Amino acid sequence: MKKLLIYILIFQCFLISCQKNMDKYEWMPTESSPKMYPMNIHQGTLVLEDGSNVYIPSSGISNEIWGHIGSTHVQGSSLKAIPVKLELTWASFMEKKFYKGSWDLPVDKIKELFNKGLINWRTNVKENYSYIVVGCAPGGVVVVWMYGDDQQVEIARFQAKETTISMAEYVPGNPTISSDEFFDISSSVPAAYENMKKKGIPYGVWDIYREKYSWKPEIQIPGYTLDHVIFEMFNGEMETLFGNTLTNNQFKSRAIPRYFSFLFSNSKGDKYVFEVKYADEDEMLELFKNADKNKPIEIILQMNGDLNDKKLVFKQEGKEILIKKIDMDNFWKYEE
């Protein structure tokens, strides 16, 4: 019996030692949802490598842009072990359905990203990823990203299953509410309600967003050089090119872009910003769909030396196509 107690104490000491030596990082969990297809997380948990867990906040109805950071709640220590498992139950309002799932996260990939960190383009100082973003979309689609300083990387895509939850369990503060009343967002999110009547639910589009093409951003403006460019993709990923990453701007396998912020300057130090916020989804998906997936693509901001005649062009080999459905006047002089 004494030997058993000794072994137990040794094992407990070993576990405590492992937890103390485990790498921890400063990050927070948050949720995301597609615009016009709101959801609400009923129970969301990230199980961490040290055996602890954090909940994924969801304040009311989530109706963000797919991949964007949602609710944030301070909980526990700012330094946390990496997440190794995701457990999730949520309501999809436009479908009037509940979904549930439990999945192991890609630990090696998460560790690699945290260990590598990233460089803050504003300060040129090494930082790290600061959010684990959990996205829920119609059809039970779940995507997980890591975000830090205008950089976001997809780390996993999962498939949840439909489930049943009683209103008394989901809304204990109002147990007599009916499911029809609960799912009715015609007054709380009228734009989503009207969009649903016109377009329905585009099942499968969240996986179309994840398709990759070899492309890169460029500018063609006489007398100006590109200082940095931030761009988001429809799949929720985000990149910022600056310094060496801009100097070595290479064609790379990326999802279809939806947002750009170009910062460029001349020899006098005058700086300007041109922002695409946001590209038309149908136009961009059609451009890439009709392109040759085996050949590289350039998205080029073109202007003359007087910064007039602005164009955003889709180019593959010698063929250039004007991207039409964007605000060409979203352009200003940059003041630091």
Residue pairs with C-beta under 8 A, 6 or more apart in sequence:
19 50
19 51
19 81
22 49
22 50
22 81
23 81
23 82
23 111
23 114
23 115
24 50
24 77
24 79
24 80
24 81
25 79
25 80
25 82
25 114
25 128
25 129
26 78
26 79
26 80
26 128
26 130
27 80
27 128
27 129
27 130
27 131
27 132
28 72
28 73
28 74
28 130
28 131
28 132
29 44
29 46
29 54
29 55
29 56
29 57
29 83
29 131
29 132
29 134
30 56
30 57
30 69
30 70
30 71
30 72
30 131
30 132
30 133
30 134
31 41
31 44
31 56
31 57
31 58
31 62
31 70
31 71
31 133
31 134
31 135
31 136
32 62
32 64
32 65
32 66
32 67
32 68
32 69
32 70
32 133
32 134
32 135
32 136
32 145
32 236
33 39
33 62
33 63
33 64
33 66
33 70
33 135
33 136
33 137
34 65
34 66
34 135
34 137
34 138
34 206
35 63
35 64
35 65
35 66
36 63
36 94
36 191
36 192
36 195
36 196
37 92
37 93
37 94
37 137
37 138
37 192
37 201
38 61
38 62
38 63
38 93
38 94
38 185
38 189
38 192
39 58
39 61
39 62
39 90
39 91
39 92
39 93
39 136
39 137
40 58
40 60
40 61
40 62
40 90
40 91
40 93
41 56
41 57
41 58
41 62
41 88
41 89
41 90
41 134
41 136
42 89
42 90
42 91
42 98
42 165
42 170
43 55
43 87
43 88
43 89
44 55
44 56
44 57
44 58
44 86
44 87
44 88
44 89
44 90
44 134
45 53
45 54
45 55
45 56
45 86
45 87
45 88
46 53
46 54
46 55
46 56
46 83
46 85
46 86
46 132
46 134
47 53
47 83
47 84
47 85
47 86
47 87
48 54
48 80
48 81
48 82
48 83
48 84
49 81
49 82
49 83
49 84
49 107
50 81
52 76
52 80
52 81
54 75
54 76
54 80
54 83
55 73
55 75
56 88
56 134
57 70
57 71
57 72
57 73
58 70
58 71
58 90
59 70
59 71
61 93
61 185
61 188
61 189
62 70
62 71
62 136
63 189
63 192
64 70
66 135
66 137
66 206
66 209
66 234
66 235
66 236
67 133
67 135
67 143
67 145
67 152
67 232
67 235
67 236
67 237
67 238
68 236
69 131
69 133
69 147
70 133
72 131
82 107
82 110
82 111
82 114
83 105
83 110
83 132
84 104
84 105
84 107
85 102
85 103
85 104
85 105
86 101
86 102
86 103
86 105
86 134
86 142
86 144
86 156
86 158
87 101
87 102
88 99
88 100
88 101
88 102
88 134
88 136
88 142
88 160
89 98
89 99
89 100
89 163
89 165
90 98
90 99
90 136
90 160
91 97
91 98
91 165
91 170
91 182
91 183
92 98
92 99
92 136
92 137
92 138
93 183
93 185
93 189
93 192
94 138
94 192
94 196
94 201
95 138
95 139
95 201
96 179
96 180
96 183
97 162
98 162
98 163
98 164
98 165
98 170
99 136
99 140
99 160
99 161
99 162
99 163
100 160
100 161
100 162
100 163
101 140
101 142
101 158
101 159
101 160
101 161
103 142
103 156
103 158
105 144
105 155
105 156
106 155
106 156
109 155
110 146
110 155
113 129
113 146
113 153
113 155
114 128
114 129
114 146
117 126
117 127
117 128
117 129
117 148
118 126
118 127
118 128
118 129
118 148
118 149
118 151
119 125
119 126
119 127
119 243
120 126
120 127
120 149
121 149
121 150
121 228
121 240
121 242
121 243
122 149
124 243
127 148
127 149
128 148
129 146
129 147
129 148
129 151
130 147
130 148
130 149
131 146
131 147
131 148
132 144
132 145
132 146
133 144
133 145
133 146
133 147
133 152
133 236
134 142
134 143
134 144
135 141
135 142
135 143
135 144
135 145
135 236
136 142
136 160
137 143
137 206
138 201
138 203
139 201
139 203
139 204
139 206
140 159
140 160
140 161
140 162
141 157
141 159
141 160
141 206
141 207
142 157
142 158
142 159
142 160
143 154
143 156
143 157
143 158
143 206
143 235
143 236
144 154
144 155
144 156
144 157
144 158
145 152
145 153
145 154
145 155
145 236
145 237
146 152
146 153
146 155
147 238
149 240
150 230
150 238
150 240
151 238
151 239
151 240
152 232
152 236
152 237
152 238
153 237
154 210
154 235
154 236
154 237
157 207
157 210
167 174
167 175
167 176
167 177
167 178
167 179
167 182
168 175
170 182
171 177
171 182
185 192
185 193
186 193
206 235
208 285
209 233
209 234
209 235
209 236
209 255
209 256
210 235
210 255
211 255
211 256
211 288
212 253
212 254
212 255
213 253
213 254
213 255
213 256
213 288
213 291
213 293
213 297
214 251
214 252
214 253
214 254
214 295
214 296
214 297
215 251
215 252
215 254
215 257
215 296
215 297
215 298
215 299
216 249
216 250
216 251
216 252
216 296
216 297
216 298
216 299
217 229
217 231
217 241
217 249
217 257
217 260
217 262
217 298
217 299
217 300
217 301
218 226
218 249
218 298
218 299
218 300
218 301
219 226
219 262
219 264
219 300
219 301
219 302
219 303
220 300
220 301
220 302
220 303
221 264
221 301
221 302
221 303
221 304
221 305
221 307
222 304
222 305
223 266
223 267
223 305
224 264
224 265
224 266
224 272
224 303
225 264
225 265
225 266
226 246
226 262
226 263
226 264
227 242
227 246
227 263
227 264
227 265
227 271
228 240
228 241
228 242
228 243
228 246
228 263
229 240
229 241
229 242
229 246
229 260
229 261
229 262
229 263
230 238
230 239
230 240
230 259
230 260
230 261
231 238
231 239
231 257
231 259
231 260
231 261
232 238
232 257
232 258
232 259
233 254
233 255
233 256
233 257
233 258
234 255
234 256
234 257
234 258
234 281
234 284
234 285
235 255
235 256
237 254
237 255
239 254
241 249
251 296
251 297
256 284
256 285
256 288
257 279
257 284
257 299
258 278
258 279
258 281
258 284
259 275
259 276
259 277
259 278
259 279
260 274
260 275
260 276
260 279
260 299
260 301
260 312
261 273
261 274
261 275
261 276
261 277
262 273
262 274
262 275
262 301
263 271
263 272
263 273
263 334
264 271
264 272
264 274
265 271
265 272
270 333
271 333
271 334
271 336
272 307
272 331
272 332
272 333
272 334
273 331
273 332
273 333
273 334
274 301
274 310
274 330
274 331
275 330
275 331
276 312
276 326
276 327
276 330
277 327
277 330
279 323
279 325
279 326
280 325
280 326
283 323
283 324
283 325
284 323
287 314
287 321
287 323
288 297
291 297
291 314
291 316
292 316
295 316
295 317
296 316
297 314
297 315
297 316
298 313
298 314
298 315
298 316
299 312
299 313
299 314
299 315
299 323
300 312
300 313
300 315
300 320
301 310
301 311
301 312
301 313
302 309
302 310
302 311
302 312
302 313
303 309
303 310
303 311
307 331
310 328
310 331
311 322
311 328
312 322
312 323
312 326
312 328
313 320
313 321
313 322
313 323
314 320
314 321
314 322
314 323
315 321
